[in-house]
Amino acid sequence: MADAGFDLAVIGAGPAGHVAAERAGRLGKRVLVIERSHLGGVCLNQGCIPTKTLLHSAKLFAHAQHGQSFGVTVEGARYDLAKSMAWKTRTVETLRKGIAFQFRKAGVELVQGTARLASPRTIEVNGRTYGAERILLATGSSAAALPVPGADHEHVMGSTEALEITSLPKSIAIVGGGYIGMEFATYFSRLGVKVAVIEMLPEIVPLLDAEIAVLLRRSLPEAEFHLGSRVLSYGADGVRFVRDGKEQVAPAERVLVAVGRRPIVEGLGLEAAGVDFDRKGVKVDDRMRTNVPDIWAAGDITGRSMLAHSASRMGEVAVADMFGASAAGTAAGTAAAGAPGPRMRWHAIPWVVYTDPEVAGVGLSEAQAKEQGRAVKVAKLDLRANGRFIAENDGTRGMCKVVVDAGSDLVLGVQMIGPYASEIVQGAAVMIEAELRARDVREIVFPHPTVSEIVRDALWELA
């Protein structure tokens, strides 16, 4: 017999699912979360958090080796992989406990198991059926793979396996030059591992402005980049690929495959519930509604924006659509006044590549704006024009590039490569979200000396 007392059942406890559950629970709703693995999903357990802990340790090691310009010399600096992995594990476990605490605080009930939709309002888990007035699909994504010979070889691994290595290889070939591949390229190269990146596209990280992509590659002089290359096979000697019609080999002890992610839509019973989906994900509108009443979807399963922070916002927007605008941080009076509820504003979602230096952006690149037929004004400013950057960096390059609508003066996009880019981009996202004009931003006082000033200074180039 089904337990039909839930206001909301959430399938998946990643960034979309657990945030949505907490928001609904705080509204006094009875919420059920079904998770087949650990709380936090891929982001916390195999993605965002563990990679950042390891990257931080690798950057500390690199800084210890190259501090002479600043009067700091560290003799005998060494990297202890086992201790770094232990710190990563403690970090992940601490954050898992944090989610569990928030669930208890919000009155969210958790069931461990694999969920399957039996109908638009019932879910089967561990041989039991649960009923809910509303369902949120938030199952996330899994690593994509290339169907090439040798993929099952013992020295070939995905990003999840790379986070559990017990020894550093002398060399590694990374298949994929997207944000995952580039973050691992930074990690291994900073530790002295010989790195080769094989990318099918003509440039790394498709989101990047072409000039910034070049700077990012140059920031990893230890790494080799094979762009415009098609992988043929993985072998004991490394990766075989074709570039410019010539077959080549990137020698490597280990191979890391990082060619993107795909939404998890199989085995959920979406067909039984009548949910519209394809291999690219569950189809949703800007309020995260599926084609089936009372079923929403959020996060990577939608294929719309496969980033943890956009997933969390999707979860908030979905809950706001279910229960009222206040669930998404909008004033309660907004809904009462009859105004439309919150929706996803896809154009204002920031993104970050946690390389060294960091790269971040939001909005349109120059190329994207021109593809849309927009008349734009573009300015770029070298970070060597920035006081704090000069004070803290020796021989490092950085850049900020801004794109502004030529007619309206609206800020359309910002990209930068440099220290603290991940912390600065939020301010640029606010500019685009609030539809600020370049002249509006130029009137804002930025603290000095900060690297963030580079955004305002770049906009002054257009005055």
Stockholm file with secondary structure:
# STOCKHOLM 1.0

chainA/1-463         MADAGFDLAVIGAGPAGHVAAERAGRLGKRVLVIERSHLGGVCLNQGCIPTKTLLHSAKLFAHAQHGQSFGVTVEGARYDLAKSMAWKTRTVETLRKGIAFQFRKAGVELVQGTARLASPRTIEVNGRTYGAERILLATGSSAAALPVPGADHEHVMGSTEALEITSLPKSIAIVGGGYIGMEFATYFSRLGVKVAVIEMLPEIVPLLDAEIAVLLRRSLPEAEFHLGSRVLSYGADGVRFVRDGKEQVAPAERVLVAVGRRPIVEGLGLEAAGVDFDRKGVKVDDRMRTNVPDIWAAGDITGRSMLAHSASRMGEVAVADMFGASAAGTAAGTAAAGAPGPRMRWHAIPWVVYTDPEVAGVGLSEAQAKEQGRAVKVAKLDLRANGRFIAENDGTRGMCKVVVDAGSDLVLGVQMIGPYASEIVQGAAVMIEAELRARDVREIVFPHPTVSEIVRDALWELA
#=GR chainA/1-463 SS CCEEEESEEEECCSHHHHHHHHHHHHTTCCEEEEESSCTTHHHHHHSHHHHHHHHHHHHHHHHHHSCGGGTCCCTTCCCCHHHHHHHHHHHHHHHHHHHHHHHHHHTEEEEESCEEEEETTEEEETTEEEEESCEEECCCEEECCCCCTTTTCTTEECHHHHTTCSSCCSEEEEECCSHHHHHHHHHHHHTTCEEEEECSSSSSSTTSCHHHHHHHHHTCTTEEEECSEEEEEEETTEEEEEETTEEEEEECSEEEECCCEEECCTTSCHHHHTCCEETTEECCCTTCBCSSTTEEECGGGGCSCCCHHHHHHHHHHHHHHHHCGGGGTCCHHHHHTTCCCCCCCGGGCCEEECCSSCEEEEECCHHHHHHTTCCEEEEEEEGGGCHHHHHHCSSCCCEEEEEEETTTCBEEEEEEESTTHHHHHHHHHHHHHTTCBHHHHHTSCCCSSCTTHHHHHHHHTTC
#=GC SS_cons         CCEEEESEEEECCSHHHHHHHHHHHHTTCCEEEEESSCTTHHHHHHSHHHHHHHHHHHHHHHHHHSCGGGTCCCTTCCCCHHHHHHHHHHHHHHHHHHHHHHHHHHTEEEEESCEEEEETTEEEETTEEEEESCEEECCCEEECCCCCTTTTCTTEECHHHHTTCSSCCSEEEEECCSHHHHHHHHHHHHTTCEEEEECSSSSSSTTSCHHHHHHHHHTCTTEEEECSEEEEEEETTEEEEEETTEEEEEECSEEEECCCEEECCTTSCHHHHTCCEETTEECCCTTCBCSSTTEEECGGGGCSCCCHHHHHHHHHHHHHHHHCGGGGTCCHHHHHTTCCCCCCCGGGCCEEECCSSCEEEEECCHHHHHHTTCCEEEEEEEGGGCHHHHHHCSSCCCEEEEEEETTTCBEEEEEEESTTHHHHHHHHHHHHHTTCBHHHHHTSCCCSSCTTHHHHHHHHTTC
//
